[in-house]
Amino acid sequence: MNSRHKERSSYHHTPVHPPSAEEASNRIRLLMQLRSSGIQNTQVLAAIESVPRELFVEEAFREHAWEDTALPIACGQTISQPTVVAWMTWALDVEPRMRVLEIGTGSGYQTAILARLARRVYTVERHKELLAQAEERFRQMQLTNIVSRRGDGSKGWKEAAPFERIIVTAAADEIPAALLEQLAPGGIMVAPVGKNASQILLRIRKDEHGAIGTEHLMNVRFVPLVEG
Ligand code: SAH
């Protein structure tokens, strides 16, 4: 993966100013923080480093883009905290040949990181405005291996199933049955479940015979998965 080249070209094609010295040093600080918090996987770290988070936040929050915090985006939603993005990406264990389904495109930040690691990313978002903004960012960054659509992600993406990896970035009370069905044998799904303050990030593995195993990874806080 030639992430360095891609990073440069993404700035080149983007009508926003290149990163300031402060942004650059914040970026280095965040990557060091992620490393010391236990994210040692170089592919995951390189993917995070190569995606300019400042493109995915609202202009007003730009100076905070490389801080380890969730930030508001349009439609009352949030771009996830970088540490959480890093752990989810690590937990998903994506390999270059894989197709990944993402539910909850939001800003498209997690999508862009997955696009650096996977063969193809399918992403579903229910808000038209968010999806349009995210698609524009993918165009600017020339991420041509992302397919996106508007819809209820709790139904998955039947026509393109099964997926070797599924990631859900909004919390449901329980994992939607359609997503479990659309996970390939041998596949992994990472998803938060639960209400508001008591959400848990789950890693679900489906074995070759279709049996499901569940691990609790960490406490998290996501916006709700809204069905329909
Ligand atoms: N990964 C995103 C964070 C998204 S927040 C990022 O990095 O920016 C969760 C997103 O899930 C919101 O944009 C919300 O609109 C979307 N969402 C909630 N319920 C959904 C559903 N049923 N189908 C598709 N998207 C949904």
py3Dmol code that shows the C-alpha trace and the ligand (Angstrom):
import py3Dmol

protein = """\
ATOM      1  CA  MET A   1       0.000   0.000   0.000  1.00  0.00           C
ATOM      2  CA  ASN A   2       1.429   3.311  -1.042  1.00  0.00           C
ATOM      3  CA  SER A   3      -0.222   5.472   1.579  1.00  0.00           C
ATOM      4  CA  ARG A   4       2.348   8.221   1.435  1.00  0.00           C
ATOM      5  CA  HIS A   5       1.664   8.867  -2.219  1.00  0.00           C
ATOM      6  CA  LYS A   6      -2.098   8.753  -1.660  1.00  0.00           C
ATOM      7  CA  GLU A   7      -1.833  11.182   1.212  1.00  0.00           C
ATOM      8  CA  ARG A   8      -0.032  13.729  -0.894  1.00  0.00           C
ATOM      9  CA  SER A   9      -2.401  13.413  -3.776  1.00  0.00           C
ATOM     10  CA  SER A  10      -5.378  13.784  -1.461  1.00  0.00           C
ATOM     11  CA  TYR A  11      -4.123  17.183  -0.358  1.00  0.00           C
ATOM     12  CA  HIS A  12      -3.287  18.116  -3.898  1.00  0.00           C
ATOM     13  CA  HIS A  13      -6.862  17.524  -5.068  1.00  0.00           C
ATOM     14  CA  THR A  14      -8.492  19.116  -2.085  1.00  0.00           C
ATOM     15  CA  PRO A  15      -9.579  22.742  -2.198  1.00  0.00           C
ATOM     16  CA  VAL A  16      -8.656  23.314   1.457  1.00  0.00           C
ATOM     17  CA  HIS A  17      -5.327  24.570   2.691  1.00  0.00           C
ATOM     18  CA  PRO A  18      -2.553  22.047   3.448  1.00  0.00           C
ATOM     19  CA  PRO A  19      -2.061  21.097   7.104  1.00  0.00           C
ATOM     20  CA  SER A  20      -0.649  23.784   9.368  1.00  0.00           C
ATOM     21  CA  ALA A  21       2.419  23.121  11.534  1.00  0.00           C
ATOM     22  CA  GLU A  22       0.062  22.794  14.474  1.00  0.00           C
ATOM     23  CA  GLU A  23      -2.111  20.229  12.699  1.00  0.00           C
ATOM     24  CA  ALA A  24       1.003  18.279  11.800  1.00  0.00           C
ATOM     25  CA  SER A  25       2.274  18.202  15.372  1.00  0.00           C
ATOM     26  CA  ASN A  26      -1.188  17.315  16.714  1.00  0.00           C
ATOM     27  CA  ARG A  27      -1.266  14.457  14.245  1.00  0.00           C
ATOM     28  CA  ILE A  28       2.078  13.135  15.486  1.00  0.00           C
ATOM     29  CA  ARG A  29       0.950  13.483  19.098  1.00  0.00           C
ATOM     30  CA  LEU A  30      -2.252  11.558  18.421  1.00  0.00           C
ATOM     31  CA  LEU A  31      -0.399   8.746  16.683  1.00  0.00           C
ATOM     32  CA  MET A  32       1.996   8.462  19.621  1.00  0.00           C
ATOM     33  CA  GLN A  33      -0.992   8.387  21.976  1.00  0.00           C
ATOM     34  CA  LEU A  34      -2.615   5.596  19.968  1.00  0.00           C
ATOM     35  CA  ARG A  35       0.620   3.623  20.016  1.00  0.00           C
ATOM     36  CA  SER A  36       1.067   3.990  23.759  1.00  0.00           C
ATOM     37  CA  SER A  37      -2.577   3.046  24.361  1.00  0.00           C
ATOM     38  CA  GLY A  38      -1.734  -0.335  22.834  1.00  0.00           C
ATOM     39  CA  ILE A  39      -2.462  -0.005  19.093  1.00  0.00           C
ATOM     40  CA  GLN A  40       0.705  -1.558  17.720  1.00  0.00           C
ATOM     41  CA  ASN A  41      -0.553  -2.691  14.342  1.00  0.00           C
ATOM     42  CA  THR A  42       1.427  -0.734  11.756  1.00  0.00           C
ATOM     43  CA  GLN A  43      -1.194  -1.071   9.004  1.00  0.00           C
ATOM     44  CA  VAL A  44      -3.865   0.398  11.263  1.00  0.00           C
ATOM     45  CA  LEU A  45      -1.580   3.231  12.388  1.00  0.00           C
ATOM     46  CA  ALA A  46      -0.485   3.969   8.808  1.00  0.00           C
ATOM     47  CA  ALA A  47      -4.106   4.065   7.648  1.00  0.00           C
ATOM     48  CA  ILE A  48      -5.021   6.538  10.388  1.00  0.00           C
ATOM     49  CA  GLU A  49      -1.985   8.653   9.636  1.00  0.00           C
ATOM     50  CA  SER A  50      -2.827   8.782   5.936  1.00  0.00           C
ATOM     51  CA  VAL A  51      -6.421  10.006   6.288  1.00  0.00           C
ATOM     52  CA  PRO A  52      -6.607  13.788   6.871  1.00  0.00           C
ATOM     53  CA  ARG A  53      -9.223  13.928   9.653  1.00  0.00           C
ATOM     54  CA  GLU A  54      -9.502  17.700   9.208  1.00  0.00           C
ATOM     55  CA  LEU A  55     -11.369  17.031   5.945  1.00  0.00           C
ATOM     56  CA  PHE A  56     -14.052  15.123   7.821  1.00  0.00           C
ATOM     57  CA  VAL A  57     -14.915  17.629  10.558  1.00  0.00           C
ATOM     58  CA  GLU A  58     -16.894  20.851  10.334  1.00  0.00           C
ATOM     59  CA  GLU A  59     -14.829  23.931   9.534  1.00  0.00           C
ATOM     60  CA  ALA A  60     -15.465  25.338  13.039  1.00  0.00           C
ATOM     61  CA  PHE A  61     -13.793  22.301  14.679  1.00  0.00           C
ATOM     62  CA  ARG A  62     -10.893  22.042  12.301  1.00  0.00           C
ATOM     63  CA  GLU A  63      -8.260  22.984  14.837  1.00  0.00           C
ATOM     64  CA  HIS A  64      -9.463  20.068  16.995  1.00  0.00           C
ATOM     65  CA  ALA A  65      -9.371  17.536  14.157  1.00  0.00           C
ATOM     66  CA  TRP A  66      -6.318  15.688  15.507  1.00  0.00           C
ATOM     67  CA  GLU A  67      -7.390  15.670  19.132  1.00  0.00           C
ATOM     68  CA  ASP A  68      -8.564  12.384  20.560  1.00  0.00           C
ATOM     69  CA  THR A  69     -12.192  13.377  20.792  1.00  0.00           C
ATOM     70  CA  ALA A  70     -15.498  12.789  19.036  1.00  0.00           C
ATOM     71  CA  LEU A  71     -16.817  15.921  17.298  1.00  0.00           C
ATOM     72  CA  PRO A  72     -20.266  16.972  16.068  1.00  0.00           C
ATOM     73  CA  ILE A  73     -21.068  16.630  12.355  1.00  0.00           C
ATOM     74  CA  ALA A  74     -24.277  17.512  10.462  1.00  0.00           C
ATOM     75  CA  CYS A  75     -27.705  16.001  11.277  1.00  0.00           C
ATOM     76  CA  GLY A  76     -26.950  15.793  15.019  1.00  0.00           C
ATOM     77  CA  GLN A  77     -24.439  12.952  14.490  1.00  0.00           C
ATOM     78  CA  THR A  78     -20.776  12.633  15.522  1.00  0.00           C
ATOM     79  CA  ILE A  79     -17.456  11.660  14.001  1.00  0.00           C
ATOM     80  CA  SER A  80     -16.036   8.985  16.296  1.00  0.00           C
ATOM     81  CA  GLN A  81     -13.111   9.502  18.644  1.00  0.00           C
ATOM     82  CA  PRO A  82      -9.817   8.457  16.962  1.00  0.00           C
ATOM     83  CA  THR A  83      -8.974   5.970  19.734  1.00  0.00           C
ATOM     84  CA  VAL A  84     -12.291   4.222  19.164  1.00  0.00           C
ATOM     85  CA  VAL A  85     -11.788   4.235  15.385  1.00  0.00           C
ATOM     86  CA  ALA A  86      -8.328   2.740  15.936  1.00  0.00           C
ATOM     87  CA  TRP A  87      -9.562  -0.032  18.255  1.00  0.00           C
ATOM     88  CA  MET A  88     -12.492  -0.891  16.014  1.00  0.00           C
ATOM     89  CA  THR A  89     -10.262  -1.014  12.947  1.00  0.00           C
ATOM     90  CA  TRP A  90      -7.755  -3.165  14.811  1.00  0.00           C
ATOM     91  CA  ALA A  91     -10.491  -5.479  16.107  1.00  0.00           C
ATOM     92  CA  LEU A  92     -11.892  -5.926  12.601  1.00  0.00           C
ATOM     93  CA  ASP A  93      -8.570  -7.400  11.410  1.00  0.00           C
ATOM     94  CA  VAL A  94      -9.057  -6.427   7.757  1.00  0.00           C
ATOM     95  CA  GLU A  95      -6.936  -8.044   5.063  1.00  0.00           C
ATOM     96  CA  PRO A  96      -6.264  -6.471   1.646  1.00  0.00           C
ATOM     97  CA  ARG A  97      -8.381  -8.968  -0.318  1.00  0.00           C
ATOM     98  CA  MET A  98     -11.497  -8.431   1.803  1.00  0.00           C
ATOM     99  CA  ARG A  99     -14.841  -6.731   1.218  1.00  0.00           C
ATOM    100  CA  VAL A 100     -16.132  -4.799   4.205  1.00  0.00           C
ATOM    101  CA  LEU A 101     -19.663  -3.615   4.983  1.00  0.00           C
ATOM    102  CA  GLU A 102     -19.936  -0.488   7.126  1.00  0.00           C
ATOM    103  CA  ILE A 103     -23.220   0.677   8.679  1.00  0.00           C
ATOM    104  CA  GLY A 104     -23.365   4.389   9.542  1.00  0.00           C
ATOM    105  CA  THR A 105     -21.142   6.316   7.106  1.00  0.00           C
ATOM    106  CA  GLY A 106     -21.470   9.581   9.052  1.00  0.00           C
ATOM    107  CA  SER A 107     -18.569  11.809   8.044  1.00  0.00           C
ATOM    108  CA  GLY A 108     -16.956   8.965   6.095  1.00  0.00           C
ATOM    109  CA  TYR A 109     -13.832   9.025   8.278  1.00  0.00           C
ATOM    110  CA  GLN A 110     -13.960   5.388   9.356  1.00  0.00           C
ATOM    111  CA  THR A 111     -14.898   4.466   5.766  1.00  0.00           C
ATOM    112  CA  ALA A 112     -11.793   6.179   4.382  1.00  0.00           C
ATOM    113  CA  ILE A 113      -9.562   4.344   6.858  1.00  0.00           C
ATOM    114  CA  LEU A 114     -11.111   1.011   5.931  1.00  0.00           C
ATOM    115  CA  ALA A 115     -10.667   1.849   2.244  1.00  0.00           C
ATOM    116  CA  ARG A 116      -6.904   2.004   2.845  1.00  0.00           C
ATOM    117  CA  LEU A 117      -6.959  -1.545   4.213  1.00  0.00           C
ATOM    118  CA  ALA A 118      -9.621  -3.464   2.288  1.00  0.00           C
ATOM    119  CA  ARG A 119     -10.307  -4.314  -1.329  1.00  0.00           C
ATOM    120  CA  ARG A 120     -13.724  -2.683  -1.276  1.00  0.00           C
ATOM    121  CA  VAL A 121     -15.877  -0.940   1.315  1.00  0.00           C
ATOM    122  CA  TYR A 122     -19.683  -0.879   1.115  1.00  0.00           C
ATOM    123  CA  THR A 123     -21.120   1.823   3.341  1.00  0.00           C
ATOM    124  CA  VAL A 124     -24.729   2.657   4.233  1.00  0.00           C
ATOM    125  CA  GLU A 125     -26.021   5.913   5.751  1.00  0.00           C
ATOM    126  CA  ARG A 126     -29.605   6.980   6.460  1.00  0.00           C
ATOM    127  CA  HIS A 127     -29.043  10.767   6.237  1.00  0.00           C
ATOM    128  CA  LYS A 128     -28.915  12.071   2.664  1.00  0.00           C
ATOM    129  CA  GLU A 129     -26.923  15.185   3.582  1.00  0.00           C
ATOM    130  CA  LEU A 130     -24.214  13.265   5.459  1.00  0.00           C
ATOM    131  CA  LEU A 131     -23.899  10.744   2.669  1.00  0.00           C
ATOM    132  CA  ALA A 132     -23.518  13.472   0.026  1.00  0.00           C
ATOM    133  CA  GLN A 133     -20.768  15.170   2.059  1.00  0.00           C
ATOM    134  CA  ALA A 134     -18.958  11.887   2.656  1.00  0.00           C
ATOM    135  CA  GLU A 135     -19.142  10.958  -1.036  1.00  0.00           C
ATOM    136  CA  GLU A 136     -17.629  14.322  -1.937  1.00  0.00           C
ATOM    137  CA  ARG A 137     -14.714  13.632   0.429  1.00  0.00           C
ATOM    138  CA  PHE A 138     -14.156  10.189  -1.120  1.00  0.00           C
ATOM    139  CA  ARG A 139     -14.010  11.870  -4.534  1.00  0.00           C
ATOM    140  CA  GLN A 140     -11.526  14.474  -3.313  1.00  0.00           C
ATOM    141  CA  MET A 141      -9.346  11.761  -1.824  1.00  0.00           C
ATOM    142  CA  GLN A 142      -9.739   9.583  -4.927  1.00  0.00           C
ATOM    143  CA  LEU A 143     -10.926   6.635  -2.871  1.00  0.00           C
ATOM    144  CA  THR A 144     -12.407   4.655  -5.719  1.00  0.00           C
ATOM    145  CA  ASN A 145     -12.916   1.423  -3.778  1.00  0.00           C
ATOM    146  CA  ILE A 146     -15.851   2.743  -1.746  1.00  0.00           C
ATOM    147  CA  VAL A 147     -19.448   2.050  -2.743  1.00  0.00           C
ATOM    148  CA  SER A 148     -22.044   3.960  -0.780  1.00  0.00           C
ATOM    149  CA  ARG A 149     -25.784   4.164  -0.562  1.00  0.00           C
ATOM    150  CA  ARG A 150     -28.556   5.694   1.458  1.00  0.00           C
ATOM    151  CA  GLY A 151     -30.779   3.350   3.410  1.00  0.00           C
ATOM    152  CA  ASP A 152     -31.489   1.489   6.606  1.00  0.00           C
ATOM    153  CA  GLY A 153     -28.238  -0.229   7.428  1.00  0.00           C
ATOM    154  CA  SER A 154     -29.898  -2.610   9.848  1.00  0.00           C
ATOM    155  CA  LYS A 155     -30.997  -4.462   6.713  1.00  0.00           C
ATOM    156  CA  GLY A 156     -27.408  -4.706   5.491  1.00  0.00           C
ATOM    157  CA  TRP A 157     -26.643  -4.800   1.759  1.00  0.00           C
ATOM    158  CA  LYS A 158     -28.203  -8.015   0.569  1.00  0.00           C
ATOM    159  CA  GLU A 159     -27.168  -7.854  -3.099  1.00  0.00           C
ATOM    160  CA  ALA A 160     -23.480  -7.633  -2.207  1.00  0.00           C
ATOM    161  CA  ALA A 161     -23.499 -10.115   0.706  1.00  0.00           C
ATOM    162  CA  PRO A 162     -21.819 -12.059   2.203  1.00  0.00           C
ATOM    163  CA  PHE A 163     -19.096  -9.842   3.682  1.00  0.00           C
ATOM    164  CA  GLU A 164     -15.911 -11.051   5.330  1.00  0.00           C
ATOM    165  CA  ARG A 165     -16.034  -8.081   7.674  1.00  0.00           C
ATOM    166  CA  ILE A 166     -18.891  -5.918   8.978  1.00  0.00           C
ATOM    167  CA  ILE A 167     -18.515  -2.807  11.125  1.00  0.00           C
ATOM    168  CA  VAL A 168     -21.421  -0.925  12.696  1.00  0.00           C
ATOM    169  CA  THR A 169     -20.778   2.598  13.965  1.00  0.00           C
ATOM    170  CA  ALA A 170     -24.154   3.265  15.613  1.00  0.00           C
ATOM    171  CA  ALA A 171     -25.510   1.393  18.617  1.00  0.00           C
ATOM    172  CA  ALA A 172     -28.527  -0.936  18.473  1.00  0.00           C
ATOM    173  CA  ASP A 173     -30.144  -2.804  21.372  1.00  0.00           C
ATOM    174  CA  GLU A 174     -29.033  -5.983  19.699  1.00  0.00           C
ATOM    175  CA  ILE A 175     -27.189  -6.946  16.539  1.00  0.00           C
ATOM    176  CA  PRO A 176     -29.647  -6.819  13.611  1.00  0.00           C
ATOM    177  CA  ALA A 177     -30.361 -10.341  12.343  1.00  0.00           C
ATOM    178  CA  ALA A 178     -29.785  -9.327   8.704  1.00  0.00           C
ATOM    179  CA  LEU A 179     -26.197  -8.345   9.510  1.00  0.00           C
ATOM    180  CA  LEU A 180     -25.492 -11.677  11.186  1.00  0.00           C
ATOM    181  CA  GLU A 181     -26.906 -13.421   8.117  1.00  0.00           C
ATOM    182  CA  GLN A 182     -24.772 -11.342   5.748  1.00  0.00           C
ATOM    183  CA  LEU A 183     -21.538 -12.094   7.622  1.00  0.00           C
ATOM    184  CA  ALA A 184     -19.537 -14.710   5.716  1.00  0.00           C
ATOM    185  CA  PRO A 185     -18.452 -17.946   7.416  1.00  0.00           C
ATOM    186  CA  GLY A 186     -15.093 -17.193   9.044  1.00  0.00           C
ATOM    187  CA  GLY A 187     -16.095 -13.522   9.181  1.00  0.00           C
ATOM    188  CA  ILE A 188     -15.791 -10.888  11.901  1.00  0.00           C
ATOM    189  CA  MET A 189     -18.254  -8.141  12.875  1.00  0.00           C
ATOM    190  CA  VAL A 190     -17.493  -5.267  15.248  1.00  0.00           C
ATOM    191  CA  ALA A 191     -20.515  -3.416  16.614  1.00  0.00           C
ATOM    192  CA  PRO A 192     -21.604  -1.438  19.659  1.00  0.00           C
ATOM    193  CA  VAL A 193     -24.767  -2.595  21.441  1.00  0.00           C
ATOM    194  CA  GLY A 194     -26.787  -1.125  24.288  1.00  0.00           C
ATOM    195  CA  LYS A 195     -28.361   2.156  25.312  1.00  0.00           C
ATOM    196  CA  ASN A 196     -26.674   5.549  25.785  1.00  0.00           C
ATOM    197  CA  ALA A 197     -24.233   5.309  28.667  1.00  0.00           C
ATOM    198  CA  SER A 198     -24.094   1.521  28.877  1.00  0.00           C
ATOM    199  CA  GLN A 199     -22.922   0.466  25.438  1.00  0.00           C
ATOM    200  CA  ILE A 200     -20.439  -2.300  24.869  1.00  0.00           C
ATOM    201  CA  LEU A 201     -18.348  -2.843  21.779  1.00  0.00           C
ATOM    202  CA  LEU A 202     -18.779  -6.448  20.630  1.00  0.00           C
ATOM    203  CA  ARG A 203     -16.622  -8.543  18.351  1.00  0.00           C
ATOM    204  CA  ILE A 204     -18.581 -11.321  16.755  1.00  0.00           C
ATOM    205  CA  ARG A 205     -17.013 -14.215  14.899  1.00  0.00           C
ATOM    206  CA  LYS A 206     -18.888 -16.601  12.677  1.00  0.00           C
ATOM    207  CA  ASP A 207     -17.091 -19.914  12.270  1.00  0.00           C
ATOM    208  CA  GLU A 208     -16.986 -22.041   9.121  1.00  0.00           C
ATOM    209  CA  HIS A 209     -20.141 -23.890  10.272  1.00  0.00           C
ATOM    210  CA  GLY A 210     -22.063 -20.685  10.958  1.00  0.00           C
ATOM    211  CA  ALA A 211     -21.750 -20.791  14.770  1.00  0.00           C
ATOM    212  CA  ILE A 212     -21.506 -17.362  16.420  1.00  0.00           C
ATOM    213  CA  GLY A 213     -19.035 -16.371  19.152  1.00  0.00           C
ATOM    214  CA  THR A 214     -19.134 -13.026  20.959  1.00  0.00           C
ATOM    215  CA  GLU A 215     -16.427 -11.083  22.817  1.00  0.00           C
ATOM    216  CA  HIS A 216     -16.865  -7.887  24.833  1.00  0.00           C
ATOM    217  CA  LEU A 217     -14.111  -5.452  23.868  1.00  0.00           C
ATOM    218  CA  MET A 218     -14.706  -2.162  25.680  1.00  0.00           C
ATOM    219  CA  ASN A 219     -17.266   0.387  26.833  1.00  0.00           C
ATOM    220  CA  VAL A 220     -18.173   2.909  24.158  1.00  0.00           C
ATOM    221  CA  ARG A 221     -20.678   5.650  23.415  1.00  0.00           C
ATOM    222  CA  PHE A 222     -22.224   5.882  19.956  1.00  0.00           C
ATOM    223  CA  VAL A 223     -25.295   7.597  18.547  1.00  0.00           C
ATOM    224  CA  PRO A 224     -28.233   5.169  18.202  1.00  0.00           C
ATOM    225  CA  LEU A 225     -28.835   2.963  15.178  1.00  0.00           C
ATOM    226  CA  VAL A 226     -32.221   4.165  13.955  1.00  0.00           C
ATOM    227  CA  GLU A 227     -34.151   1.493  12.086  1.00  0.00           C
ATOM    228  CA  GLY A 228     -36.477   2.171   9.178  1.00  0.00           C
TER     229      GLY A 228
END
"""
ligand_1 = """\
26
SAH
N -18.223 6.224 11.469
C -18.751 7.555 11.479
C -19.532 7.837 12.718
C -20.927 7.831 12.369
S -22.097 8.229 13.621
C -17.647 8.573 11.324
O -16.470 8.192 11.378
O -17.937 9.749 11.114
C -23.288 7.023 13.185
C -23.977 7.204 11.866
O -24.905 6.141 11.731
C -24.775 8.494 11.761
O -24.359 9.197 10.630
C -26.213 8.008 11.601
O -26.991 8.827 10.744
C -26.029 6.633 11.017
N -27.134 5.714 11.218
C -27.896 5.543 12.306
N -28.812 4.577 12.092
C -28.613 4.116 10.836
C -29.227 3.107 10.028
N -30.248 2.365 10.473
N -28.762 2.913 8.792
C -27.735 3.643 8.296
N -27.102 4.601 9.011
C -27.533 4.837 10.266
"""
view = py3Dmol.view(width=600, height=400)
view.addModel(protein, "pdb")
view.setStyle({"model": 0}, {"cartoon": {"style": "trace"}})
view.addModel(ligand_1, "xyz")
view.setStyle({"model": 1}, {"stick": {}})
view.zoomTo()
view.show()
